[in-house]
Amino acid sequence: MNVQSEGKSTATVKNDLATIRHFHIQILQTRYLLSSNQVVSEKYINFNLERRRFGGIDCRPTELEYQALISLAKQLETLKWHLLLF
């Protein structure tokens, strides 16, 4: 990816893309549909954003932990818990 070759970190690229998507959603009638990072990386071989790590540790929840969070949110049925997942 060109911006990564310019020395921008993965975190910067992902933050920039998230910002673009956020403002794109605010527009009522958009001309184009924006793809997710995963869809773009599957379509374009050179688009490869590594997973971010914090202190050298991958802090993403495991699939089991993620499903447990979803289950807990459904049990509590509160918007606050649903927002915690995102």
Stockholm file with secondary structure:
# STOCKHOLM 1.0

chainA/1-86         MNVQSEGKSTATVKNDLATIRHFHIQILQTRYLLSSNQVVSEKYINFNLERRRFGGIDCRPTELEYQALISLAKQLETLKWHLLLF
#=GR chainA/1-86 SS CHHHHTTCCHHHHHHHHHHHHHHHHHCSSCSSCCCCHHHHHHHCTTCCCCCCCBTTBCCCCCHHHHHHHHHHHHHHTCHHHHHHTC
#=GC SS_cons        CHHHHTTCCHHHHHHHHHHHHHHHHHCSSCSSCCCCHHHHHHHCTTCCCCCCCBTTBCCCCCHHHHHHHHHHHHHHTCHHHHHHTC
//
